[in-house]
Every structure is written in structure tokens, then in C-alpha cells.
Amino acid sequence: MTDLLQNPLFYAVAVPAVVLIGLSKGGFGGALGVVGVPLMALAMPPVQAAAILLPILILMDIAALWAWRGVSRDWRTFRILIPGAIVGIGIGWLTAAVVTEAAVKLIVGLIAFGFVVRWFWQRHAGSDHPRDHNVLVGSFWGVVSGFTSFVAHAGGPPYQVYTLPLRQDPKLYTATSVVFFAVVNAVKLVPYFALGELDTSNLTAAAILMPVAAVATVAGAAMIKRMRAEVFYPIVYALIFLLSLKLIWDGALAVW
């Protein structure tokens, strides 16, 4: 760990990763946060990157909850998705030794890509209408979100597959996602501790990056609160599309 903290490459990848995740936590509901582990993996093993990021994510959750205090949440979304997410975390924990990060990247990338293609087709076919809640569908995507969140902190795209078609007001959508991922990350502490990933060295690296995380999260919230829905949703979908291509590319190269 001493060598890592003295390596300029660590800061070159970790600081931008934390800034992007912070902006995502503050308002983009996970669209940017997917890049965190892949970016930091340029300087360290992916599992170590995920372990360093988890305490930072929890700090960001606290900052985001504060930044979005007093804003209405869609508690029905939360109630539908969170039980499945906890199941997904459990599946991730049970399969941690056999599921590769490359496979998760590929799966998440394909899900995100298909979701954006579906949105684009519906938009140009004139059928981009809000969708109602569906407990069965929401439970399924909750499981997927919990699983991918545990393995690679990539729970955002599966969560968005269910929530973005609801076409909620940007502030309602973001405030709800903040609560959802705060609970998911808190639950993930248990299996990460059990796997021995939250050791002193990784927690030290996380502590060094935490001030950057808090500032970026509050800045992200300030940006989103000033956005109109017609601006917010195209930006989020564009980000998801670009990230899906990146994840598919990285996952396919590693798998094949």
C-alpha cells in the first residue's frame, strides 16, 4: 500500500474516478459512477479498487442525503427495488470467487446498451410515454442492480432500466436514487468485511480521497437541481450509452 500511495498513477486515476462518482452520486443516479472501478483498475487490482471505493461511496451517500434533504422521494420505487437489491447483494457475495469482473462489465454494458437503444426507438416511434410501476419487473432489476453493485459498484444501469422509463421529475428521480444506493452500499459493508477487503491499507487510501468525494457530490447535486427534465434525461441517456460501449469493449476483450 505504501508503494501505491507513492505512485503518481494512483492519484492520476483515483482523483478523476472519485470526482466522476461524486458528480454521479450528487445527481446523475449512477450514470457516471460506473467508470470508477475500471478507471482505478489502471493502477491496481479491480478488487482492491472496489474495496477502496466502498467507504468513499458511503461518504458520498451521506453527502448526497444531506444535499437532497427535504426533497420528495418516490417511496414506492424504493419499496419495490430494495428487497431484490438485497437478494442480489447476497448472490454476489455467494459467487464472489467465481464471477469475474470482466463478465460483469460485459453484462452491465449489454444491459445499458439495450436500454438506450430501446429508449431511442420509443422516442422516435412516438411512444416515449411514462411507464407505471411493476412489482415483478422492479424486483428483477433490483436483484440485477444489487448484484452488479456488489461485484463492480455498477448498480446504476440496471436501476435506471426500471426507473428512467417512469419519467419522474429529475429532482424526485435523483432524491429517490440517492436513498436507494445509500441503503445498498450500507448493506454491502457486511460482505466486504467478511471477505477481508476492508483492511487498514485500503481504508487509508479511501480516507485520502474522501475530501474530493464530498465536494464532488455536493457539486453534482447543485448542477441537477438547476436542470429541466428535457435537458436532464437526454444527458443521462447519452452518458449511459457511452459507458455501455466502454463496458462492452472492456468486458469483451477480457472474456475473449
C-alpha positions, 0 to 999 in steps of 0.5 A: 500500500505504501508503494501505491500511495507513492505512485503518481498513477494512483492519484492520476486515476483515483482523483478523476474516478472519485470526482466522476462518482461524486458528480454521479452520486450528487445527481446523475443516479449512477450514470457516471459512477460506473467508470470508477472501478475500471478507471482505478483498475489502471493502477491496481487490482479491480478488487482492491479498487472496489474495496477502496471505493466502498467507504468513499461511496458511503461518504458520498451517500451521506453527502448526497442525503444531506444535499437532497434533504427535504426533497420528495422521494418516490417511496414506492420505487424504493419499496419495490427495488430494495428487497431484490437489491438485497437478494442480489447483494447476497448472490454476489457475495455467494459467487464472489470467487467465481464471477469475474469482473470482466463478465460483469462489465460485459453484462452491465454494458449489454444491459445499458446498451439495450436500454438506450437503444430501446429508449431511442426507438420509443422516442422516435416511434412516438411512444416515449410515454411514462411507464407505471410501476411493476412489482415483478419487473422492479424486483428483477432489476433490483436483484440485477442492480444489487448484484452488479453493485456488489461485484463492480459498484455498477448498480446504476444501469440496471436501476435506471432500466426500471426507473428512467422509463417512469419519467419522474421529475429529475429532482424526485428521480435523483432524491429517490436514487440517492436513498436507494444506493445509500441503503445498498452500499450500507448493506454491502459493508457486511460482505466486504468485511467478511471477505477481508477487503476492508483492511487498514491499507485500503481504508487509508487510501479511501480516507485520502480521497474522501475530501474530493468525494464530498465536494464532488457530490455536493457539486453534482447535486447543485448542477441537477437541481438547476436542470429541466427534465428535457435537458436532464434525461437526454444527458443521462441517456447519452452518458449511459450509452457511452459507458455501455460501449466502454463496458462492452469493449472492456468486458469483451476483450477480457472474456475473449 
